[in-house]
Amino acid sequence: MKRKRLWIALAVVLAILMIPVPSVLKDGGTKVYTAVLYRIVIWHQLDEDVPGGYRTGTEFEIFPFHFLHSI
């Protein structure tokens, strides 16, 4: 019975660590989803050097590398 409670507690903690906090940057619409275990950046940044005027793309970083630099 104690092992079952332990597994349930671990599953709850892991689920909480994976809940992202969304934010939008004021650079043209870049969206950042940050959780403790990962970070997803969906780029939509104003850039005059790129045809069309916007830098676009997706970036995915996992723990602990997403703490090394900030946007």
N, C-alpha and C positions, 0 to 999 in steps of 0.2 A: 504494500500500500504506500509506503514512503517513497519508493522508486517512481511510482506513478505520479505522485505529487511533485517530485523533483523534475520529471520530464515536462509536466504541465507548466511549472514555474519557469523552466528554461525556455519553453516555447513562447510564453508571454513576454519574457524579457527580450528575446530575439525579435519578436514582432514589434515591440516598442522601439527597438534600436533601428528598425527599418522604415519607420514612419517619416516621410520627408516633410521639410518645411519649405514651401515655395516662396520665391521672391522674384521681383522683376526689376532689372536695372534700367536706369534712365540713359541708355546709350543707343536706343533705337528699338528696344523690345526684347533684350536678352532675358531668358527665364532660367533661374537657378533653383534646383530642387536639392536640398541638403539634408541628409540624415547622418546619424553617427557613423554608420558603416559605409556610406557611399555619397557621391555627389554627381548630379547630372546637370550639364550646362547646355542649353539650346541657344546657340549664338544667333543673334539678329542685330548686328552692330553696325552703326554708320561708319563707312570707310570710303574715302574718296578715291583710293588707289585701286579698288576692286570694281570691275564692270558691273553696273547696276546700282552702285552706291552702298551696298550692304554686304558685310561679311556674314556668311551663314554656315552652320554646321552643328554638330553634336559632339559633346565630350563626356566621357564617363570615367570617373576615378573611384577607386575603392580604398578602404581604410588600410593603412594610415597615410597614404600618399595625398589625399585631398586636403590634408592639414598643412602641407608643405608650402603652398602659396595661396594667396587670395586673389580674388578677381577685382 
